[in-house]
Amino acid sequence: MFWSKSKDKTGAGAADFVNAGVPVKFNSVDFRDGQHSLFATRMRTEDMLPLLERMDAVGYDSMEMWGGATFDVAVRFLKEDPWERVRVFKQHVKKTPLKMY
């Protein structure tokens, strides 16, 4: 096991992971699940534009920008080209790999 429980039985803490050899990676799901949960996936690409470069600068290991119902909603409800969203994201997110879930 790469971590051990604290001797005082309070559970694992940050110190238990130091030198564990397993890096912690952060994946942003704000543009996929975040907007799905808050806006029923009805957030338009143009509404995401002001945030893209700021999110790219955070240093995430990856960003999920599409998944589940987002493709269907883009076509049926938002009347957007879902492939254009991918192109727009790629124009503004230059450092962080994009993922589709």
ZIKAZI-V795911 format. One record per residue. OMEGA is omega in radians with two decimals (none if undefined). D_CENTER is the distance of its C-alpha to the mean C-alpha in whole Angstrom. Layout:
BEGIN
OMEGA/D_CENTER + OMEGA/D_CENTER
END
This chain:
BEGIN
-3.07/28 + 3.05/26 + 3.13/26 + 3.12/29 + 3.11/30 + -3.13/31 + -3.11/35 + 3.05/35 + 3.12/34 + -3.13/31 + -3.11/28 + 3.07/26 + -3.12/25 + -3.12/23 + 3.13/26 + -3.08/26 + 3.12/23 + -3.13/25 + 3.14/26 + 3.13/25 + 3.13/24 + -3.11/20 + 3.06/18 + -3.13/15 + -3.11/12 + 3.14/8 + 3.09/5 + 3.06/2 + -3.06/3 + -3.08/5 + 3.07/6 + -3.04/7 + -3.13/8 + -3.14/8 + 3.06/11 + -3.10/12 + -3.06/13 + -3.00/15 + -3.13/16 + 3.11/17 + -3.10/14 + 3.13/17 + -3.11/15 + 3.11/17 + -3.13/15 + 3.10/18 + -3.13/16 + -3.06/13 + -3.10/15 + -3.08/16 + -2.96/13 + -3.10/11 + 3.07/14 + 3.12/13 + 3.12/9 + -3.10/10 + -3.09/13 + -3.12/11 + 3.07/11 + 3.05/8 + 3.06/9 + 3.07/6 + 3.02/4 + -3.08/4 + -3.05/6 + 3.06/9 + 3.14/11 + -3.05/13 + -3.03/16 + 3.12/14 + -3.13/16 + -3.12/19 + 3.12/19 + -3.11/18 + -3.00/22 + -3.01/24 + -3.08/23 + -3.11/21 + 3.11/23 + 3.01/21 + -3.09/21 + 3.12/17 + 3.08/18 + 3.08/19 + 3.12/15 + -3.14/14 + -3.13/17 + 3.11/16 + -3.13/12 + 3.11/14 + -3.02/17 + -3.13/15 + -3.00/12 + -3.06/15 + -3.00/14 + 3.07/10 + 3.11/10 + -3.14/8 + 2.98/8 + -3.06/10 + none/10
END
